[in-house]
Amino acid sequence: MNSGFERTSTTSFSGSKVQVRMAKTVFVGDVGVGKTSILNRFCRDTFDDTYRATIGVDYEMERFWILNVPFNLQIWDTAGQERFKCIAASYYRGSNIIVTVFDASNLESLSTCQRWMDDAVGANSVVPIKFLVATKMDLVPQGHQDKIHQLGLRMANLMQAEYWPISSKSGENVELFFRRMAALAFEIGLANEVKEGLTSRNAQLQRESSIVHPSQRDSVNVGQRTSLHMSRCSSCKNL
Ligand SMILES: Nc1nc2c(ncn2[C@@H]2O[C@H](COP(=O)(O)OP(=O)(O)OP(=O)(O)O)[C@@H](O)[C@H]2O)c(=O)[nH]1
């Protein structure tokens, strides 16, 4: 079972080495919608008006501290250009979070979001956490922003995703959005870890309960109710 967390890197924490939990995030969406700019704003606090197409995929790693626990977001920025689709799609597997981005000043890019999301989700055996991001909000006139939110929310509902309007140029909501991603991934991953722990503990108890002392064999099968106490081997102490 997949807890949702990988633990590949270590960090020094209060003088001792601890393994750092990590979630994989993939950004998808049409060409030029602003995926790379979101990462540039968050990771480097920069913004560039010049468009440079992503070739295949780019990668960033960001460290968060949640309740004093280190947590890494591994972030994959994929190319929107059709010719890179195959390369980009090979990075969808094993995602904890999928972020589908559209350009709020070009609603054509909203119409393709469902397809981007479906493709990325389809590559995963466990459904990832889903976000729909409307970026370039600074280009949308004030009087038109409510309309964008309505359309964005409707699409997000269809996708069962969380909707976030942001601007990489002004920085609006960018930091909050990343904190939300990290917090949600951390919370869900931790809940899965607890569930996994309980499942393996139950399996262990079941295995232990199937160790039957010969003298107790007759007394163990009472219909469907197999008592842990009865079936425990008497030579196994402190279980
Ligand atoms: N005004 C404004 N322009 C933006 C914003 N975000 C991105 N842009 C511009 O939009 C263009 C495309 O941005 P990118 O971040 O490169 O788009 P992308 O989705 O990574 O593009 P691909 O790599 O081709 O998939 C660039 O010229 C950016 O400067 C924004 O929030 N506001």
The ligand as a Gaussian input file, in Angstrom:
#p B3LYP/6-31G(d) Opt

LIG

0 1
 N        0.827000      39.282000     -16.876000
 C        1.205000      38.041000     -16.553000
 N        1.938000      37.309000     -17.396000
 C        2.306000      36.054000     -17.026000
 C        1.915000      35.492000     -15.780000
 N        2.412000      34.243000     -15.707000
 C        3.081000      34.043000     -16.841000
 N        3.029000      35.105000     -17.653000
 C        3.657000      35.256000     -18.985000
 O        3.136000      34.247000     -19.823000
 C        4.139000      33.730000     -20.687000
 C        4.235000      32.218000     -20.553000
 O        4.625000      31.886000     -19.235000
 P        5.359000      30.509000     -18.857000
 O        5.421000      30.470000     -17.380000
 O        6.613000      30.352000     -19.600000
 O        4.289000      29.458000     -19.427000
 P        4.361000      27.857000     -19.370000
 O        2.999000      27.385000     -19.069000
 O        5.445000      27.396000     -18.479000
 O        4.726000      27.529000     -20.893000
 P        5.311000      26.125000     -21.510000
 O        6.643000      25.909000     -20.898000
 O        5.394000      26.384000     -22.978000
 O        4.333000      25.066000     -21.204000
 C        5.446000      34.457000     -20.305000
 O        5.661000      35.504000     -21.207000
 C        5.160000      34.996000     -18.922000
 O        5.847000      36.194000     -18.636000
 C        1.130000      36.294000     -14.892000
 O        0.732000      35.908000     -13.780000
 N        0.797000      37.557000     -15.337000

